C-alpha cells in the first residue's frame, strides 16, 4: 500500500513567530500568521484560502491570554487542529529558545534540524 503524505500547516500569531520557527524545519512547512486575534469569518477565509480541511493543521500560540484566546477560537472552528504548546516561562513563541521549539515540533513528528535540539 502506498503511503500518502498529508501536507502540514502551522498557524502562528505573528511574523516574528514565523521567522523564529522557519529555520528549524528540514522540510517545507506552510506557516500561516494570524496577526493576532481572529474572527470566525477570518478563520473561514483561512480554511478556504489554504484548503485547511484537507491538511494537517497545527496551532502554535504564545503562552499568554491572547494566545489562549486564539487557541479557543481555533478549537471551536477547527476542532481537528493539533495544538503545540510552549513552556509558560517563555511567554511568547518568538522568545522561546530554539531547542525548546524544536523539541516541541519533533514531538508532533515534524522533521526538524537536529542542530536545534542541542541546548
C-alpha positions as CSV (number, residue, x, y, z in Angstrom):
1,X,0.0,0.0,0.0
2,X,1.3,3.5,-0.9
3,X,1.9,6.0,1.9
4,X,0.1,9.3,1.4
5,X,1.7,12.3,3.0
6,X,-0.7,15.0,4.2
7,X,0.6,18.5,4.0
8,X,1.3,20.0,7.4
9,X,0.4,23.6,8.2
10,X,1.3,25.6,11.3
11,X,-0.7,28.6,12.3
12,X,1.1,31.2,14.5
13,X,0.2,34.6,15.8
14,X,2.8,36.9,14.2
15,X,5.6,37.3,11.7
16,X,8.2,37.2,14.5
17,X,6.9,33.7,15.4
18,X,7.1,32.6,11.8
19,X,10.6,33.9,11.5
20,X,11.6,32.1,14.7
21,X,10.4,28.6,13.6
22,X,11.1,28.7,9.9
23,X,14.8,27.7,10.1
24,X,14.0,24.8,12.4
25,X,12.5,22.6,9.7
26,X,14.3,20.3,7.3
27,X,11.2,20.0,5.1
28,X,8.9,22.7,3.8
29,X,6.1,23.6,6.2
30,X,3.4,26.2,5.4
31,X,3.4,28.7,8.2
32,X,0.3,31.0,8.4
33,X,0.3,34.2,10.5
34,X,-3.0,35.3,12.0
35,X,-1.5,38.7,13.1
36,X,-3.3,38.4,16.5
37,X,-6.9,37.7,17.4
38,X,-9.0,36.5,14.5
39,X,-12.8,36.4,13.9
40,X,-14.8,33.4,12.9
41,X,-15.0,34.9,9.4
42,X,-11.2,35.3,9.2
43,X,-10.8,31.6,10.2
44,X,-13.2,30.6,7.5
45,X,-11.2,32.6,5.0
46,X,-8.0,30.8,6.1
47,X,-9.7,27.4,5.8
48,X,-10.8,28.2,2.2
49,X,-7.6,30.0,1.1
50,X,-5.2,27.3,2.4
51,X,-7.6,24.3,2.0
52,X,-7.2,23.6,5.7
53,X,-9.9,20.9,5.7
54,X,-7.5,18.7,3.6
55,X,-4.3,19.4,5.6
56,X,-2.9,18.5,9.0
57,X,-3.3,21.8,10.9
58,X,-1.2,22.7,14.0
59,X,-1.7,25.7,16.2
60,X,1.4,27.2,17.9
61,X,0.4,30.2,20.0
62,X,2.0,32.3,22.8
63,X,1.6,31.1,26.4
64,X,-0.4,34.2,27.3
65,X,-4.0,35.5,27.4
66,X,-4.1,36.4,23.7
67,X,-2.6,33.0,22.7
68,X,-5.1,31.1,24.8
69,X,-8.0,33.2,23.3
70,X,-6.7,32.3,19.8
71,X,-6.5,28.6,20.7
72,X,-10.1,28.6,22.0
73,X,-11.2,30.2,18.7
74,X,-9.4,27.5,16.7
75,X,-10.7,24.7,18.9
76,X,-14.2,25.8,18.0
77,X,-13.7,26.4,14.3
78,X,-11.0,23.8,13.6
79,X,-11.6,21.1,16.2
80,X,-9.2,18.6,14.5
81,X,-6.3,21.0,14.7
82,X,-3.4,19.8,16.8
83,X,-2.1,22.2,19.4
84,X,1.6,22.7,20.1
85,X,2.4,24.3,23.5
86,X,5.5,26.2,24.7
87,X,6.5,26.4,28.3
88,X,4.7,29.3,30.1
89,X,8.0,30.6,31.4
90,X,8.9,31.8,27.8
91,X,5.5,33.6,27.3
92,X,6.0,34.1,23.6
93,X,6.9,31.8,20.7
94,X,9.4,34.5,19.5
95,X,11.3,34.5,22.8
96,X,11.3,30.7,23.2
97,X,14.7,29.0,22.8
98,X,15.2,27.1,19.5
99,X,15.9,23.9,21.3
100,X,12.6,24.1,23.2
101,X,10.6,24.8,20.0
102,X,12.5,22.1,18.0
103,X,11.7,19.5,20.7
104,X,8.0,20.5,20.7
105,X,7.9,20.3,16.9
106,X,9.7,17.0,16.9
107,X,7.2,15.7,19.4
108,X,4.5,16.3,16.8
109,X,6.5,14.4,14.2
110,X,7.9,17.4,12.3
111,X,11.3,16.9,10.6
112,X,13.5,19.4,12.4
113,X,17.2,20.1,12.0
114,X,19.0,18.2,14.8
115,X,21.3,21.1,15.5
116,X,18.4,23.0,17.1
117,X,17.8,20.2,19.6
118,X,21.0,20.9,21.5
119,X,20.9,23.3,24.4
